[in-house]
Amino acid sequence: MLSKEKTMEAIEIMYEMFPDAECELIHKDPFQLLVAVILSAQATDVSVNKATPALFAAYPTPSALAEAPIEAIIDKIKTIGLYRNKAKNIKACAAQLLERFNGEVPRTREELVSLPGVGRKTANVVMGDAFGEPAIAVDTHVERVSKRLRICKLSASVTEVEDTLMRKIPKELWVKTHHTMIFFGRYHCLARSPKCDICPLLYMCQEGKSRMNKI
């Protein structure tokens, strides 16, 4: 696996490639971000961003969403995968925010993951982007890049990938690195057709070298 030094060498190159990496989910406040991230599970940010303007226009607050008829919520998000289950989750989540947190999005991971539809990845995104708390959310892109570069073991679970990244990357860079790795995976180190032939990280990427040798 890559050492701490080599890991940061790779991350620094990604920073240069994507200096403006940031959350691409459209939101105006922590509540909207929380809902958008819940909706983004197994869906693209693009598809979520197409649906949320109408959803947030109709239900801009936890109270409005909690009181909305489930079929009306479904109608707003039916272009997103798993929309029925997600509609139930965001409605229940909004109700929990009102009942337990005075309508405010909590700031701690423990409180966030106690909400319907919120797992560790969602909690980490909200902590990092809504509140500036150090966190690394491991989505499919972050996991793929980490394993291809051998920052972590190929057999690592999502939690193990997160733990490895937290050990190798300075805490103050966690949020920035999370977004940068997502951009690197989304726009360069793609799942099916990674751009190995033009990748500045090819010199340290065993998987990339292997792919290029097969061409």
N, C-alpha and C positions, 0 to 999 in steps of 0.2 A: 504493500500500500504506500501511497505518497506520504512523505514526512510532513510535519507542520510547515516546514520551510517551503517545500515543493508545492504543498497545497496553497499557501499564500501566493506563491509565484504564479500559479494557475489562476487564482482569483484576481490578482492584480491585472493580468492580461484580459480577463473578462471585463473588469472595470473599464479598461481602455476601449474595449469593443462596444460596450453598452453603458456609456457614462450617464445616461439619463433614465436608466431602468427604474421603474416605479410601479405601484399597483395600477393595473389597467381597468379595474372594476370601477364604474362611475358611481360616486356616492358623495353626499354632502355632510354626513355626520356619522358617528359611530354606529348608530342604529341601522342606517342604510347600508353601511359597510357589512355589518353582521349579517343582514338579510341577503345581501349580494353574494357573500362568501358561502352561505348555506346553499344558495341556488346554484353556485358554481361547481358543486360536487359532480363529477362525471359529466361536466358540460364545459363548453368554452366560455371564456370571458366575453367574447363577441356575442354569443347567443344570450348571455345574461344581460349585457348592456342594451340589447335590443328590447328586452322585456321590462326591465326595471323602471324606465321613465314613466310608463303608464301606471305601473304598480305603485310607485312612490307618489305620483300625482294624486292617485285615489286614496292611498293610505300612507301618509307621510310620517305618522307617529306610531308608537307601540299601541296606544289605545285605539287608534283608527284601524290598525291591522287586526288587533285582537277581536274587535267587534265585527269585522267584515264577514259576510257569509262565505263559507269555504268554496262554494261553486264560483263566486265572484272572483276570489283569489286565483282559483284554477284557471279561469278565463283569461286572466292577465299574464299567466306564466306558462300557458300550455305549449308554447314553442320550445320550452326547455325540457330536457330529458328528466324522467322521473318526477314530472310536475305534480302529480297527485300527492305523493308522499311529501314532497317539498312544500306544497301548499299547507298541508297539515302541520308540518314542522315549524314553518315561519309564523303561522297563526298561534300555535301553542307557545312558541318562543316569545312572541310579543306579550302573550298573557302572563307568562312567567316573569318577564321584565316588570310588568305592572305589579304583580302580586308580591314579588320577593325583592325587587331592586328599585322601587319607586319610579319605574319607567326609564331608568338609566341603564346603559350597558355596563356590566361590571368589568373591572380592570384586571382581575386575577384569573389565571388559567383554571384554577379549581372551580371558581364560580362560573366561568364561561362554559366549561365542559359539562356543567350540570344542567345546561339549557337544552331543550329539544333540538335535535339536528346539528348540535355543535360537538365536533370531535377535536382532538388535539391540534390538527392542522388549522382548522377554522379559528380556534382560540388563539393560536400563535399569530395568524394574520391580523386579527383584530387587535391583539396586544401591540404588535409592532407598528401597524399603520394608523390605528386610531389613537393610540396612547403613547407611542414612542418607547414602549418597553422592549428590552432586548429579547428577541425570539427568532427562531428559524423555522419556518413552516415547510415541511417536506412534502411537496406535491410530486406529481409524476415526472416533471422536468428536473427538479432538484435531485430526486432519487436516481434518475437515469444518468445525469451528468456525474454525480458522485460516484456511481458504480463504473461508468465507462472510464473515468480518469483514475479509478482505483483509489479515490480518497477514502473509500470505505470498502469493506468486503463485498463481493458479489452476492453473498448469501445474507447480507444484512437486512434486518427488518426495517420498516420505516422509522421506528423508534431508535434503532441502532444507528441508522443513517444520521438522524438528528443529533444523537449523543456524540457521534464521531465529529460532525461538523462543529458542534459547540466546543469540543476539546481542541480542535485545530485552528479555529478562527477566533480572533479577539472579540470579546463580548460586544464592544461598541460598534463592531462591523456586522453583527448578525443580520440586522434588518436590511442593510444595503446589500449584503451578500446574497440574501434570500432572493431579492428582486433581480439581482444581476444574474444569478444562476438560472432563474426562470426565463429571463430573456435569452440567455445563451442556449438553453434547451429548446425554447419555443421558436427561435429564429435562426439558429445556427446548428446546434447539435440535435437535429430533429430525430424523432424516433425511428422513422423508416429510411430517411435519406439524409444522414448527417453530412455536413459539408467538409468532410475530412481533407479533401484535396486542397482547400484554401484555409484550413484551420491553423492558427498560430500556436495551438497547443498540441499539434500532432507529434512534436518531438518528445513529449512526455506521455503520450496516450498510447498504451499498448493495444487497446481495441482499435483505435484509428489506424495504427500501423498495420495491424492484421487485416483490416478491411481493405486498405490500399494495396496490400500484397496480393489480394485475391482478384484485383481488377486486371 
